[in-house]
Amino acid sequence: MTRVAFGGIAIAIGTLVFAGACGDVHDHPVDTGPRGPAATTDVMPSDTDHHDHTRPTLGTYDPAQVAAFIATFRARYPELAVDRNDAEIAGIATQSCDDLGRRVDPDAVSSRIVDRAEHEGRMPTGEQSREIYGLVETVCR
């Protein structure tokens, strides 16, 4: 009987410890800030940024718009799209949208688009980079 009693007590203690570990009590502050590469920026937000609802939430895009960007990029710039997967091409748009959302200077965004679109030594022309910038803006809306 003693073994059964000790076994029951051990199970009860184990259950209480386990149940306590699953609670909602936090002994430390919960970090709800941004994470990942988009969490840092070299651009300081203005005091009116919180009133601007024209920019999407960083990292949030309409999948249909991203798919359209990928298809258009592949069709218009096959030399820049060859041997690239969809995620790489989508990154041109989404990373550039994040730049625009952080209020990076448009000239810097254009320069970064050229760098992002470059593939295997092939660079977009000035006209192509302006077209890609316009395509990026459609994803950002």
Summary of the structure (lengths in Angstrom):
residues: 141
radius of gyration: 25.0
end to end distance: 71.7
largest distance: 87.0
contacts: 318
relative contact order: 0.13
helix: 62%
strand: 1%
